[in-house]
Amino acid sequence: MMSLNNKKIAAAVLAVTLAMSLSACGHWSKRDRNTAIGAGAGAIGGSVLTDGSTLGTLGGAAVGGIIGHQID
């Protein structure tokens, strides 16, 4: 079973991997990039706030994606 610190490290590694993979998408519109960045940040926040809960991570990603989509 993973400890809380290991879960936080795993979430951070996932976030960096996501950010690095999205940086290759130069043809995306600004709104698309904001949506993806918001979803990634929301997933990290949801994971940290709920101690690595899958539902918290997915909920955070959904909320972050919606907020990122609305920012112009």
N, C-alpha and C positions, 0 to 999 in steps of 0.2 A: 504494500500500500504506500502511496506517495505521501510524503509529508507536505505541510503547507508551503515551506520554502521551495521544495522541488516543484510544486505546482506553479508557483510564481515564476520560477526560472523557466519552466516549460512554456508558460504563457508569453513570457518576454521573448523567448527564442522564436516562438510561432509568429509573434507580431513583427519581429525583425525580418523573418523570412517572407512574410506577407508584404511588408513594405518594399523589400528588395525586388520581389517578383513583380509588384505593381509599377515599379520605377521603369520597367521596360515597356510600359504601355503608353508611349508618347503620343499616340494618335487619339487618345481618349479626350473627350471634351472636359472642360473644367468641372461641370456638374458630375460627370462619371467619376472623376478622380476624387471629388469631395465625398461622394457616396461611399466609395471604397475605403477612403481614409477614415470616414466616420464609422463605418462598420468595423474596421479593424480596431479603432480606439475604443469603441463601445464594447467589443468582445473582450478586450483586455480589462476594461473597467468592470464589466459584469462578472468576469472570472475572479478578479481580485476581491470584489465586494461580497461575492457569495462563496468564497473559499473554494473556487474551482468547480462549482456546480455547472453541469452541462446546460441546464435550463437558464441559469444566470448568464452564462456566456452567450448563448443564442439570443436571449432577450436583449442583452447589451448590444450585440451586433445589429439586431433589428432596429433598436431605438437609435443607435449611432448612425446607421445607414440612412434612416429617415431624416435625421437632423442634418447630416452631411448633404443629402439631396436638396434640402431646402435652402442651404447656404449658397449664395450666388456671388 
